[in-house]
């Protein structure tokens, strides 16, 4: 199963819109997807097609033919658990970009260290017809804006609103040879790395897995888009 991040997917329907401004945004909670098998199937298909058709993978190092991010429809629910979020950009009713966020405490590769907290960004996909328009960052920013507002509300209840005193951590686990540099350019810092064997994430040769993190200032974060 190839995992990480940022991927492209060929659209399965017409591409009607001409600019990113016409896209609609949706933020799904884990419960929304769990309660709708149709939605779960649609998002599963979109993500799987993205991971199969990603142009960022070297076919001599990755099994692109048999790779699937989700082998079963309910795997998307297992990924999100009870707290996960899934942001989607739609061209009409067709998904063209997405990103998910799950608590870093759910990290399953054994890379999380005691005391670390925050949210892991996962399943970032962009339709091949929509690349180079900032949609990966826009999808992540939907998650960021919601999580920042939730953190602000929580801190307000706790009476701890000192500006600049709180940071929200966004985590990534990425294959360095695929898109480590992509995420560095977007402000993520490499904390540590692990050598992973062939077979993991559909790797044919093994790879270097990076744990990366970006600090979000809770009181200064804005909803302005960043480049992708």
C-alpha positions, 0 to 999 in steps of 0.5 A: 500500500503506497502511502504519502503524500502529495498525489495526483488522480485522473478524474473519473468525470467531466472537468467543468470548472476552469478555475480553483475559485469555483470549487466547493469545500467540504469538511467531513467528520469521521461520523459523517463518513461512517454513517454514509457508505456511499460517501465512504466508497466515493472517497475511497475510490478517489484516494485509491485512484490517486495512489495508483496514478501518482506521477511522483513515484518511480515505477522501478522502486514502487509497485504502482499496479497493485498499490491501493491506499485502502483495500477495503471500504471500511479502512477509511473509517479505521483511519479516521477513528472517532476524531478524524477529519476529511477535507474535500474540494469538489468540482460540482459533485466530483472530488478533485482534491482531499486531505485527512487529519487524525490525532498523532496519537493514532500513528501506527508506524512506531514513529511517535515518541512519548509526549508528542501530540498534534495531528497527522496529515494523511491521504493528500490527493489532487486530480491530475487536471488540477495540479499546480493550483494550490489545492493540496495546501488548500485542502490542508488549510481547511483542516488547519482552520477548523482545528485552530478554531477548535483549539482557540475555543478550548483555550478560551474555556481554560482561560489561557489566551496568551497570544503566541503562547500555543502552537498546534503541531501538524505531522507527516510521515513521508517517503523521502525519495518521493516528496520529502523536498516537497514538504520541506518547501512548505515549511515542514521540518525533518525530525528523524528518519527510519529505514523501511524495508521493501514491501511496506507501502508497496515499496520494491526496494525499501526507502527512508521514512521521514517524520516531519512536523510544522508548528501552527501558531494558534493565535496568528494562523490565518485562512490565507492559502499557501502555495502547492 
